[in-house]
């Protein structure tokens, strides 16, 4: 009953179109005020302490690092490197587009920005070479989403934060702590590579079947030169992953180091950005981070309410009593997240659903890291599928194709992504193998 | 950032005659807000960078005598507080740039009249919520002023640290009212473009150049 009331209110408020953070906060306030005797002051304290943790601060740092390198010049270097390496295969520029998207998305961290940065260069070139416009649009729209999965990924930090305080017990009754940012980043590497190759294979196959143009094979010298130019951007991933793995930095420190590194590269090495443009980047990053931190503050309030009403426990018991296994549960999770992906952006979805799904998943014996990767992949798919995927909208802007036409265009790749989602869901080892081999689990 | 530094028309014909002074105040407030959050994120980054470098230099014998005299144990705490301040004021700035997105599937299905009403209602809810939080925060901060609670590492008075909640929330409330006011008169909402990238060239010439 209370559960129905809380979620009913939340959904009703969200449907008015108000910011999700406000909807969360208002739900908590009105529930506490109308239905309980909890002193509101107890809530006030949560508002202060909600984001007072060093771990959360990785988010603004990663956003800043990404924004320094989210630049057309960086995109061009990634494209050059990718074309010189695989442009002469079937799929040519399209295949190189997938790789360029994967590289750029990993560095920039923003999916829509990847679609724009890579798409506005690769698409006209593809059309020029005689690829159908739809083919290019499909490739770029879906590949742009890779950034969420390839570390450093902000959605993963948010998952770690959202589940960090949860009290969860595994089937044997032991308390299970949530996944750390380092574990999640490492776990994302292999699924990220697999998804990139799956998208690449679809491109390859369709290009081979339709005999789309390929590029001339470049000389070794070209490849080396293109690599030398793009490697500065790519080292960012090495700094983050390597730094965390070797224990040189905590994830937040790694994020701060990567922000400073990205600044140096963008301003002094690539010289894409003048020093006078830096304040603009700072402001844009502060704007984006403040938005996410504000949602987190209110989501903390919301999960306080959840815990207070013991909703996660009630749901866990309900599911266990029904004898639902992990297979059915994960199917349900996927459907729920895909549905939510239609109307909300990734960070809000993870913040609202993770604290509830986490205890249930653990009780059913699902590994915290596996759940995290699964949720991340879902967010990725959500960006590319109709009716409201953000990538579709951005791509529609640069390709001048309507949403309906784009929906048709992305189908082959979206199907590959859905297949991949099923694989990630039901083959936990895909996410768990690498962190385990590295001794991080 | 597309919407950065744009001033929204603060009403139509009415406001033009009464207050150029008010407009100047608004512009100063806008600039202050922007400078504050941009500075905070930059300083926080530098502080953590310096702290990490310091930690590694302390490990090198040559630098140790110099480094051991500098203590940076407060760096993490300061960074967290800076980001909390940035988050509160940045959230207010975000209302002005339209970055706080919601679920707009239903709203976009409505007719123009009900859509307008719904958007204004959502804005007012935002103003209401931030006003409540601001007031709660203010009373909390005032009650803290009577205590001598300090933060663990830097020993700053806690009320100072938490002053960002009432200040930021009231500012956010003001921004909601401002945006609602502009929407009432002009029907326009600030819009944030998630796909904005600097330095993107969209010219057929470059495309040709890339083609073999």
Interface residues (C-beta under 8 A of the other chain):
Chain A: X13 X14 X15 X16 X17 X18 X19 X20 X21 X22 X23 X25 X26 X29 X40 X41 X43 X44 X45 X47 X48 X51 X52 X53 X54 X56 X57 X60 X61 X64 X70 X71 X72 X73 X75 X76 X79 X83 X93 X110 X112 X113 X115 X116 X117 X120 X121 X124 X125 X127 X128 X129 X215 X216 X249 X252 X253 X256 X257 X259 X260 X272 X273 X277 X279 X280 X282 X283 X284 X285 X286 X287 X288 X289 X290 X291 X293 X294 X297 X342 X343 X344 X345 X387 X388 X390 X394 X397 X398
Chain B: X1 X4 X34 X37 X38 X39 X40 X41 X42 X44 X45 X46 X48 X49 X51 X52 X76 X79 X80 X83 X84 X86 X87 X88 X89 X90 X91 X93 X94 X97 X99 X100 X101 X102 X103 X104 X105 X106 X107 X118 X119 X121 X122 X123 X125 X126 X128 X129 X130 X132 X133 X136 X137 X140 X162 X165 X194 X195 X196 X197 X198 X199 X200 X201 X202 X203 X204 X206 X207 X208 X210 X211 X212
